């Protein structure tokens, strides 16, 4: 029996709510209990360097995704490894390529968002930078597991939402600061 569109949407909406509760809880626990070291002298350069150093973690899901696609091609060298544009080769790597493509898209948003966020956030809240970056990466890991390992494509929703809100919340904050305080805020 197949679910109706409304049932499928309700299922996704429940997962979104659970993800938001989970993400908020994890962020709170990290804020209270994990001793992230923020720059002692939070100049603009120090903020950007601090953020760039944490952003190295955000490259790991891309590397993992590339490895997943490469492994399929390597282990199917006679079909998908040499003739990468055949229908069979495309079918073998389709899900892994989609997961990688989504990760590339999310990371392309994530990196500049975090750099901009680090210039707006107050110095006593710079600890949010590594928390948001870790949440982004946790979301990507859960996305890959849900999308590729469980066989139920709806399981990607949890990781996708965690990643998506790790990008959206800093953007909303930056837009708020831009419109309320101006582009020269904190400079």
N, C-alpha and C positions, 0 to 999 in steps of 0.2 A: 504494500500500500504506500503510495506517495503522499507526502504532506502537501497541504495547500500552501499557496503563497503566503497567506496570513500566518499560518502555523510556523513556516520557516522564518518569517520576519520576527515573530514573537520569540522564537528560539535564539535568534541573533541578538535581539534586544536584551534578553535575559543575560546573555554572555557579556554584553557591553556593560550592564550594571554590575555584574560580578567582577569584571575586570577593573572598573573604576574603583570599587570598594577595595579590591586587592591592591591596586596600584597606590591608592591613597594610604593604605595601611603600611605598605612596604616603604614608601617615601617617608612617612612619619617615623617608623622604626629606624630607618637609616639616619634621619635627621637627629634623633634623640640619642641613639646608641653607637653610631659608627663615627669614629674620629677622623673625618676627612680633614686634611691640612689645607687650608686656604692660604694664599699669599699674605705675608705679614705686612707688606707694603703694597696695597692693591692699586698700583698705577695702571694705566691703560695697557701698557706693554706687558706687565706682570699678569694681568687678567687674561689677556689673549694667549700668552705662553702657557699659563696654567690650563686654560681650556683646550688648547691644541694638544697638550700632553695627555690629557684625559681622552681626547677624541681618537687617540690611537686605538682605543678599545672598540670604537665604532667601525673600524676597518675590518675587524675579525669576522663579522657575519658575511661580509662580501667575500673575503678570502675563503671562508667555509663554503659559500655557495658556488664559487668558481671551482673549488675542489670537488664538490658533488657532481657538477656537470662534467668535469675532466675525468673523474673516475668512471662514469658511465661510458664516455667515449673511449677511454683506455681499455676497459674490460670488454668492450664490443668493437675492438679495433677493426675487425674485418667488415663491419657494417656501419656503425655510427662514428667510428674514429676516423675513417678515411673519407667516406662519402657523407659529409655532414648535412647535406641539403636534401637527402632522400626522405621520402615520407616515413619510412621505418626509423631512420635515424632521428628525425624530428619527434616522432612518437616516443622514442626511448627517453629523451631528455626533456620532454615538454614540461612536466611538473617542476622539475628542478630548475629549468630555465625561467619559468614563471616566478618561482620563489626568489631566485636570484634577481630577476628584473624588478620585482617589488622591493627587494632589499636595496638595490641600487637607487631606486626612486626615493625611498624613505631616507636613505643616507644622504642623498643629494640635497634634501630639505634640511636634514638634521644638522649637518656640519655648519652651514652659514647661520642657521637659527641659533645654535649654541654660541657661536662667536659673537653674534649680536647681543644675545641674552647676557653674556658675560660683561658686556660694556654697560648695560643698564642696571643689572642687579646691584643692590647695595652691598658694600664690602662685608658686612656682617652676615650676608646671605649667600656669599660666594660658594658656600658648601653645597648649594643647590645644583651647581654645575656638575660635579661628579655624580650626584644622586640622579639627576635627569639622564645623564649619559648611561649610567648603569641600568636605569629603567628601560631606556631605549634598547640596550643590548639584551636585557632579559626578555623584552618583547619580541625581538628578532629570533632569539633561541626558541621561545615558545611557538612562534609563528612557523619556523622550520619544522619543529616536531609535529605540530598540529597539521600542517599542510602535507608533509611528506611521510610521516611515520605511522599515523593513526589510521589512514584510509578513509577518514571522515573529513571532507573538505571544510565542514563547518567548524572544525576544531582550530582552524587558522584564525578565527575571529578573535579569540582571547589575545593571542600574540599581536595581531594586527592592531587591535584597539589599544593595547599597552604602548605599542610603538607610536601609533597615531597621536595619542594624547601626550606622549613625551615630546612630540613636536608642536602640537597645537597650543598647549598651555604656555610654553615660553613665548610663542608668537603673540598670543593674546596679551601677555604681560608687556612685551616690547611695544606692541601697538598702543597699549594704554599709556605707557611712559612717553612714547613719541607724541601722542596727541595731547596729553595732559601737561607734560613737562618740557616737550620740545626735543629736538635732535641734539641739543647741547647739554642735556641732562647728564650730570656726573663728570663733565669734562672740566 
